[in-house]
Amino acid sequence: MNGAPPCPRESVEFIYDIDDVDQPLVCHLDYQPSEDGHGDHPDYPSTMCLEAAYIKDVNILGLLSPDKIEAIELLALDEQERFDGDGGYDEE
């Protein structure tokens, strides 16, 4: 999309709009679903890790602040968890 390379098959694509930039930020993230612990093993929450962030065909991940990266990861995780897996979103 928009000049960014295709999202790797094992990653999740998330589009993030940046203030004062006319091009969207095309993000590729690694999604790890939550896992329930068994016995003495703890539960693990689901996570997103930003792997790449493109404006057109340029990966600007290294230019993003840690706060911006965390905000993108949290927004993408929220969207992923609302997605019900069958082509639609759960209604809230």
N, C-alpha and C positions, 0 to 999 in steps of 0.2 A: 504494500500500500504506500502510495505517495513517494516512491523511490526507495523505500526501505527494503532490505532483502526479505525474502519469505521467512516467516516464523518457523524455527525448527519444529519438527513433529512432536518432540517431547516437551515443548515449551508452550506457554500461554501468551497470546497477543492481547495487549491492552492499549487503548488509545487514550492519551492524556492531553488535554488542551492546556497550553501554557499562556498565561496572561501576556499580552503585548507581542505575541508571536503568531504570524498568520498561518503557520504550518503546525499540524498536530504532532505530538511526540508519539512515535510508534514504539511501544515497549515490548520486549520479550522477557518473560519471567519464568522461573522454575517454580512450579506449584507442587507442594507436598501435602497431601490430604492428612487430616488428623488420624491418629491411631489410638485405639483404646488399649490401655495397659491390661495385662493379665497377671494375676497373682501379685507379686511384689514389684512388678514393672509399672512405671508411671504412664499416665496418658500423655500423648504428645499432641499439641494443637496443630492445626493446619498452618502452613507458612507459604509465603511468596518471597522469592529472591530475584531482584532485578538483575538481568544478565546483560541487556543491551537497551539503549534508548536512542532512537534514530529521529533526526530531522532530515527529511529526504533520505539521502543515502549515507549520511554522516552519523556515526555512533558518538553521541555526546555524553555517554555515561560518566566518564571521568571528569566532566565539567559540572555535574550535579552535586549539590550539597548533600551531606548525609540526611539532613531533615527532609529535603525534597525526595530523596530516594525512599525514605521511610514512608512518606505520604503516598507516593505512587504504589508502593507495595501494599499498604493498608487498603487503599481504594480498590486495587486489583483483587485483593483477597476477598473483600466485601462483595464485589461483583461476582467472583467465582463461586462463593458460597451461596449466593442468591440463585445462581443458575441451577436449575433442577436436573440437568443432564439429558433431557429429552427434547432440546431445541427451544425451551422457553424458560421463563423465570418464575420462581415461586411468587405467589401473591402474598403481600404483607398485610 
